[in-house]
């Protein structure tokens, strides 16, 4: 576990003293100003604990910790000050959300005890967040797998778009990867209200009637209205809602990536992944698709498009085989439309096999309503 400590103080003797007291137990990094601290965090952070002096030239400790509160919410923040004024302490707690307020001078034992308590608090925070993220991801996976039985086409899009969106998020904003992951998985949730034939036409780029265009364009709002009621998924719901935004022109949308709100940046990431997938589905090559997105600067952030240069759809190679349903396994990909004997589409070409789908296919085979086998891609690790 990363228990690194960042000390911020404009007085070198204070930094040296604190390093001697806690350096044997924790990895300590020092910064001599708020601006330097933010630069260190940007390059090597985040840290488990940040200890900042209150009064420093330029950026105050209060301003620094307030910035860290937004940019690194899991970091535990401590304030040190020679000013024992109650108003200073209250302001630090309210605006910087500090965990402890230390008044100088303090003893070595008090400092050690406070740092240990802060590190433990960080462990609790990160453990709770990790548990929450894993729980939400697993529940979302179950939900989308089951819904994929109702209408496989949206599930196919989700399975293709998800790795691309996650790749971009890891490249430009690792701290919000889990939100982008969930949003990409749920991005097509509203499509379950649409007919499979309409979705197929929309994905393939076929011209739609005005009413059909309106129905397809409404699916992000439908998904948002379902998701926004779930606690902790407000940002994910906002990302899903704005996934179809055609232009990004506001000051915040064009601000440096690190200053954008997660809902804004996340929707931009998912939008790039969706459009990249749409171009690939229409037969455009990967490099040509990236070049096409790079030219549409009013719609797509060039930094997000550049992240696609290192994206590989799979680190595996595949064998194409015709298998009976009892041989199917999770993760195999259909290489042809799977239909009933009556011509009803069960799952489209490109659909990634899930466990619920395997059970459905086996049941359908027993009733004699499905063919006995299907052509699939079986992925295996690429030789190194």
N, C-alpha and C positions, 0 to 999 in steps of 0.2 A: 504494500500500500504506500502511496506517495504522501509522506508526511513532511514535505518541504515547507520551510518557514521563510517569509520575506520580511526583512526589517527595513523600515523607511525612516530615516532621521538625517537632518542636515548637520549633525554634530558627530564627527568620526569617533571621538572617545566613547560616546554612548553606544554606537554600533559595535565597537570593539568589546565593550563590557558585556553587552548582550550576547555576542558571539561566544565569549568565554563561558558564560553561564549556561547556555543551552546548546552550544555547538557540539558537545560530546554526545548528546542524545538525538539531535535532529540535524538534518541538512539545512544550513542557513545560507541565504543569499541576502545581500545588502544593496540598498539604493539610497542615494543622498538627496533625492527630491521626488516630488510626486510625478513629474514628467518622466524621470528615469525609471521609476517604479512601473509605470504603465508600459514603458518600452520593454522592460524585463518580462513583464507578464505576457505581453504580446509575443515575445520571442521564445520564452521558455515556460510560461505558465500553463494553466493556473496553479496557484499554491494552495496548500491546505489552510494556512493561516497567514494573514498579513498584519504586522504590528507597525502602526504608524504614529509618528509624533504629531501633535495637534498643530503647532505653530511652525511653519516652514516657509521660506521665501518662495514666491510664486504661487504654486498650488498648495492650499492648506491640507492638513490631514483629513479634515471633514470632507472636503471636496474629493480628495482621492478615494476615500472609503465609499463615498456615495457612488462614484464611477465604478468601483470594483463591485459594489452591490448589484449593479445592473449587468456588467459584463461577465462577472464570475460569481453568480449567485450562491454557489456551494462553498466558496471561500469564507472562512470564519474571520471576522474583522475585529482587531483590538486597537484601542486608542490609548496613547500615552501622552500625558501632559503635566507640565509643572503648574498649570492653572487649576486650582481646586474649586473654581466657580461652579456652582450647581447648574447654572444655565448652560455652560459649556458641555457638561456631561449629558444633560437632557437632550440638547441639540444633536450631540453625537449619536445618542441612542436612537432618536427619532429619524434623523436624516441619513445617517450612515449605517443604521441597524447594527451597531457594534455589539459584540458578545460580552466584552468586558471593557471597563474604563479604568486604566491604571494611573494613579496620581504620583508623580515624581516627588521625592525619591521613594523607590520601592526596594525591598530586599531581594536578594538572589532567590531565596526560597519562594517568595511570592511570585516572582517572574516564572520560575520553573513550574510551579503549581498551575499558574494561569495558562501557560503554554500547553501543558499536558491536558488540561481540561478542554482547551480549544481544539486540540488535535482529536480528542475523543468525540467532541461535538461534530467535527468534520466527518469522522468515520460514521457517525450515526446518520448524518444528512445524506452522505453518498450511498450508504447501505439502503436507506429508505427509498432514495430516488431510483437506484438500480432495481430494487424489488418492484417498484411501481412500473418502471419501464418494461421489465420482463413480463409482468402480469398483463399489462395492456397489450403488448406485442403478441403474446400467446392467445389472449382472448380475441384480438383482431384477426389473427390467423385462423382460428376456429370459425369465427363469424364469416369471413370471406370465403373459406373453403365450403361452408354449408350453403351460402348464398350462391356460390358458383354452380351448384346443382340446379338452381332455379333458372339461371341465365348464364351460361358459360362464357359468353363473349366478353362481358366486363371483367371477369376473372382473368381471362387471357391477357387483356391489356394490362391489368394490375401486375401480373407476374412478369411481364416484359419490362414495364416501366420502373418497377421497384428498384432493381439493382442499379439502374442508371441514375435515378434520383439520389439514392444513398451514396453512390460514388461521388457525385457533385458535392453533396453536403459534407462529406468527409474531407474533400479538398478545400472548401472555402469556409465552412463553419462547423467544425466537428462537434461543438457543444450542442447543436440542435439536430444531430443525425437521427435520434430516435423519433423526433417529431416529424421530420421529413419522411422517415420510414413508414410511420403510421399513416401519414397523409397520402403517400403514394399507394399504400395498400387499400385505403378507403376512398381514393379519388373517384372511382367508378361506382360507388355505392348507389348514387341516384339513378344510374343507368338501369337498375333493376326494374324501374317503372316503364321502361321502353321496350318495344317489341324487338326481338333478336334481329329481324330482317332490317329494321330501321337502323339499328346499331351497326350492322354489317355494312350498310350503304354509307353511313357516316365515316366509319373507319377507313373504308376503301377510297374515300374522296369523291364518291358519286354525288352529283348535284341533287340537292334536296328541295322540296317545295317549302315555301315560307313557313307554313304551319309546322312542318317537320323540323326545320331549322330551329324554330322557337322551342319545340319540345326537347330537342337534343341540348340546346343551350341552357335549359332549365335544370339539368341534372346536378350541377354543383350546388345550387340553392337547396334542392331537395336533400342532398347529403348533409349539407351544413345544418339544416333545421333538425335533422335527426341526431347529429353528433354534438351540437352545442349544448344539449341537455345533459351530457355526460361530464361529471366533474373531472378536471385536469385535462380535458380535451378541447378547451376553448381555442387554443392556438391552432391545433390540428384542424378544427372545424373551419377556422378562418382561412387556413392554407387551402383547404378543399374548395371553399367558396370562391376564392380568387384565382383558381388554377387556369381559368379561361381568359383572364385579363389580356387584352390584345396589345396594350401599350403600357410602358412604364415611364411616366413623364413627371411625376411629382418630385419635389426636392428629396424626400426621404427615399423614394425608389431609386434615385440616382446617386444617393449619398454613398460614401465608402461602405463596403460590405459589413465591416465590424460594427457600424453604428445603426444598421437597419434593424427594425423590430423583427422578431422571428416570424411573425405572420406574413410580413412583407417579403422577406428573403425566401422563406419556405415556399410561398406560392410561385415566386419566380423560378426556383429550382424545379419544382414539379412541372411547371409550364414548359421549361426547356426539355425535360425528359419526355413529356407527352408528345411534343412536336417532333422531337428526334425520332421517337418510336413511330409516329405517323408517317414520316418520310421513309423510314426503312420498310414499313409495311407496304408502301406503294412502289417498292422496288428500287428506291434511290440507294446508291452505295453509301457506306459509312462516312468516308471522307467527303463525298459530295454533299451529304446531309449536313455535316458540320459546317462546310463552307456556306451552304444556303442559310443556315441559322446565323452565321457570323455577319452576313450582309444585312440582316433584318435588325438593325441596331435600335430601332424604335420599339421593338417587341422584346428582345432578348439581351440581357446583360452580357457583354463580350467576355467578362471574366468567367461567367458560368459556362458559356459555350466553349471557352478554352479548356475547361476542366474535362470536356468530353474527349480531348485528344489522348488522354491516358486511360480512357474507359474501354475495357474489353468485355463484351457481353458474357463471355464465359471463359474460365480458365481450364476448360475441358475440351476434349474432342468427342465426337459422337459416332456411333454406329447406327445405321438405319435398319430396323428389323421389323418383320411382321410377326406379332405375338398374339397368342390367345389371351383372353382376359385374365386367366389365372396366373399368367406370367408377368402381368403389369406390375409396376412398382411406382411409388411416389417419386416425382421428379422427371419421369419420362415425358416426352413432348410428342403430341400427335402430329404426324406428317400428312394427314388427310382429314377431311371432315368425317366425323363419325355420325351416321344417321341410322334411324330405325329402318326396318324393312319397308315401312310406309313412307319413308323419305323425310321424317321429322328430324331436324338437327338436334343431336344430343350434346355434341361438343365440337367446336370448330378446329380447323387446322391451326397449329400453334398453341393449343391448350396444354398446359402443364398438368399432368395427372396428380390428383390429390387423393387422400385416403377415402373421403366420402364418395368421390367419383368411382373409385375402384369397386366399392360395395354396390353402387348403383349399376355399374356395368355388369357385374357378376349376377345380380338379381335379374337384369334385363335379359341376359343370356339364358338363364334358366327358364324364363317364360317364352323363349323363342322369338322375341321381338327385336333382337339385335344380331348382327353378323357374328361369326365365331372368332374373328381376329381383327387386328387393326395395325396399321403401319405407324411405328413410333421411332423417335430418336432416343437412343440410350447413351447418356453422357458418362464419360469416364475421365479420370484425371489425366491432364496432359503430361507426357513424359518430360522430365527435366534434363 
